Amino acid sequence: MDMAIKEAEIDVTCVDYINAHGTSTPYNDKIETTAIKRLLRSTPIR
């Protein structure tokens, strides 16, 4: 996700929707949620 944002030459604050993979498996959901939180950790809530 970070690479896509950099390639698009936008700021992470421009992201207003993420379509998660959502396999509903505990392991994958935890990893996916962690990745999204890391990406957005410094983004103010709008």
N, C-alpha and C positions, 0 to 999 in steps of 0.2 A: 504494500500500500504506500509506503514511504517512497519507494522508487517511482511509482506511478504519479504521485503528487509532484515529485521533483521533475519528472519527464514532462508533465503537463505545465510546468512552470507556474504553479499556483501555490497559494499558502494553504496550510492545513485548515485554517479557519474558513476556507471556501467550501469545505466538505460539509454537506448538510444531510447526506443520506449514505448509509452503508448497507448493502445487501449481503448479509452474512451467509455463509455456506449452510450452517445450521443442520448438521447431521443428527443432532439429538443424542450424541454419544458423550458421556461425561468427559472423557479425555480430550476429544476434539473441541468440544464446546469451551472447555477451560482454556485451551491454547488459543483458540480463536478470540475469545473474550479478552484474554491478556494482551494479545497483539493489538486489538482495537483500542484498549485502554492506554497502552503505551503510545500509540500513534496520537491519541487525542489528549494525553495527560496535561498538556500545557494550553489547551484550547479553552477559552472562556465559554461558558454556557450561554447560548443566545436565547 
